[in-house]
Amino acid sequence: MAFPTIQFKGTNVTVVSTWKELVEQKFKTLEKFLGSHTDVTCHVEFEKMTTQQSGDINRVETTIFAHGKVFRAEAVSSTFESAIDMVRKEIERELSKAHDKHETMLKRGRRKIKEMLRFGR
């Protein structure tokens, strides 16, 4: 399965194609957590924060809707590239946690069924 279509939004900034390509490249590694489900959507928002008096403050927010759940990450950095890296790490951590929890529940259910068959309860 290819990673789902990613919707991009820019607030106070025009979304550049290099950022789009970087996000698509970085998020390609998240496919292993999403499986073969087709009900996955992804939203990425780029924002240049203007409330600061000096320096560039860039925010990247990502929301992934998958398996009836919402996975969200946000990062603030001086460059959009580093913010994308931080967002990908956080989203990967959330997806990994959900994937591991799902696998643990499956194993627990299988173990219960095996016990019931073994002891006849």
C-alpha positions in Angstrom: 0.0 0.0 0.0 1.2 3.5 -0.8 1.0 6.1 1.8 -2.4 7.9 1.5 -2.8 11.2 -0.1 -1.5 14.0 2.1 -3.3 17.3 2.2 -1.1 20.3 2.8 -2.1 23.7 4.2 -0.1 26.8 4.7 -0.8 29.5 7.3 1.1 32.8 6.8 3.4 30.9 4.3 3.2 29.4 0.9 3.8 25.7 0.9 6.9 24.9 -1.2 7.1 21.7 -3.2 10.4 20.7 -1.5 8.5 20.6 1.8 5.8 18.4 0.2 8.4 16.0 -1.2 10.2 15.9 2.2 7.0 15.1 4.1 6.1 12.4 1.6 9.6 10.9 1.8 9.7 11.0 5.6 6.2 9.6 6.1 6.8 6.7 3.6 8.4 4.8 6.6 5.1 5.0 8.5 3.4 2.5 6.1 4.4 -0.4 8.2 2.3 0.8 11.1 -0.8 1.5 9.0 -1.0 -1.8 7.3 -3.2 -2.4 4.2 -6.1 -0.2 5.4 -7.5 2.2 2.9 -9.3 4.5 5.3 -6.2 6.6 6.1 -6.1 10.3 5.6 -3.3 12.7 6.5 -3.3 16.5 7.0 -0.1 18.6 7.3 -0.1 22.2 8.2 2.8 24.6 7.9 2.7 27.9 9.8 5.1 30.7 10.2 4.3 32.2 13.6 4.3 36.0 13.5 3.9 36.8 17.2 7.7 36.7 17.8 9.7 39.9 17.8 12.8 38.4 16.2 13.8 35.2 14.6 11.9 32.7 12.6 9.5 30.4 14.4 8.0 27.7 12.2 5.3 25.2 13.2 4.4 21.9 11.5 1.3 20.1 12.6 0.3 16.6 11.4 -2.9 14.8 11.9 -3.4 11.2 10.7 -6.9 9.6 10.8 -6.4 5.8 10.7 -8.4 2.8 11.9 -11.0 5.1 13.5 -8.4 6.8 15.6 -6.6 10.2 15.4 -2.9 10.5 15.7 -1.6 14.1 16.0 1.8 15.7 16.4 3.1 19.2 16.4 6.6 20.6 16.4 8.1 24.1 16.5 11.5 24.9 15.2 13.6 27.5 13.4 13.3 25.6 10.1 10.5 23.7 8.5 12.9 20.8 7.7 13.8 20.2 11.3 10.2 20.6 12.4 9.2 17.9 9.9 11.7 15.5 11.4 10.5 16.1 14.9 6.8 15.6 13.8 7.7 12.4 12.0 9.4 11.0 15.1 6.4 11.9 17.3 3.9 10.4 14.9 6.0 7.3 14.6 6.1 6.9 18.4 2.3 7.3 18.6 1.6 4.8 15.7 4.1 2.3 17.2 2.5 2.5 20.6 -1.0 1.9 19.1 0.4 -0.9 16.9 2.1 -2.6 19.9 -1.1 -2.3 22.0 -3.1 -3.9 19.2 -0.7 -6.8 18.8 -0.6 -7.3 22.6 -4.4 -7.5 22.7 -4.5 -10.0 19.9 -1.9 -12.2 21.7 -3.9 -11.9 24.9 -7.1 -13.0 23.1 -5.3 -16.0 21.5 -3.9 -17.0 24.8 -7.4 -17.0 26.4 -8.8 -19.1 23.6 -6.0 -21.6 24.0 -6.6 -21.8 27.7 -10.3 -22.4 27.2 -9.7 -25.2 24.7 -7.1 -26.8 26.9 -9.1 -26.8 30.1 -12.6 -26.9 28.7 -13.9 -23.8 30.5 
